[in-house]
C-alpha cells in the first residue's frame, strides 16, 4: 500500500461520477502526503526521453566545458556539485547534495530591472548540445499547460466556486531543473548524512517530476508511515505541492516532504537523470489562505509569492 494516490486527468475530463471520484481521490491523497501520480497528463510521447538523452550529452562534457555555463543556485545554466544542500530548507545541516543540475526558467520580463534580474533572467543554451534549447522549450510549454490544469484540479477538489489561480499566473515564475545523480563508482562513498537530495519540501505551488527509478531513488515522508520509497509508474508523472500551495490550503494539504537517497552499494553504477518543473505564480501574486472549514488553520496572513519564495531559496544555497 502507498499513501500516494494515482489519478487520471482523462477521467476528470469525463465529468459526472468519474470526475467526482477523481476529485475525492485528489483531496484524500493530498491530505495524506502532498503527492500524486498523474496519468492522462498530455505530455507528448517521446519528448521526455529525447530531452533526457540530450541532457546526458551535456552532463558528459568535460568539467572545463560545463564551467563555461556555471551559475549559482537560482541561476540559469550549470549548477555544479557542492553548491546546494536542500536539507537546510528545513533547518537540517547536511553535506552538499550529490548531484549536478542544468537549469532554465521563466524569461518573460516585466521591464523592471529589480524584478527581472531575480525572477526573469536570460536562459543559457550550451552550444555543444544544440538540440537542448528546442527540447527544453517544448517540454516546459507542456509543463506550463499541465501545471495550470493541476491548479484548476486542486481548486475543484476543494469544491471552490471558482479557480482562484486564474488571475494569479499570467506571467508566472517557474524553474526547470534537470538533475543528474552520478553513480557511486564516480563519487566514492557518501559522507554521513549525505543524500542525492536532502530532506525538504519544495517552495512553490506544484512540482512536476519525470524520474528514473533506482536503488538510490525518491522517498516520500508521511506522518503515519515515515519515509518510504515513492511508487513508480512509467505512464504517470509524479506531482507534489510546495510550501506556497500548502499555505494557500490553510494547511489542509501538507507540502510533499521528500528526499533522494544517496547512491547505493547494491547499484554502484546507477546514474539517474530527473526532469523537474517547479511552478509558482506571478511574482507579485497575493495568496490568501483558505479559512476553515476548508483550511485547517484560521487567521493565516496573505503572502506575496516572490517574497515567500526568496527566503526559502536563500536557505539552501551554500557559500
Beta strands, then each sheet from edge to edge (+ up, - down):
strand 1: 5-8
strand 2: 35-39
strand 3: 77-79
strand 4: 100-105
strand 5: 172-181
strand 6: 197-200
strand 7: 206-210
strand 8: 218-222
strand 9: 226-229
strand 10: 237-241
strand 11: 258-260
strand 12: 272-282
strand 13: 286-287
strand 14: 303-304
sheet 1: 1+ 2+ 10- 7+ 12- 5+ 4- 3+
sheet 2: 6+ 11- 8+ 9-
sheet 3: 13+ 14-
end
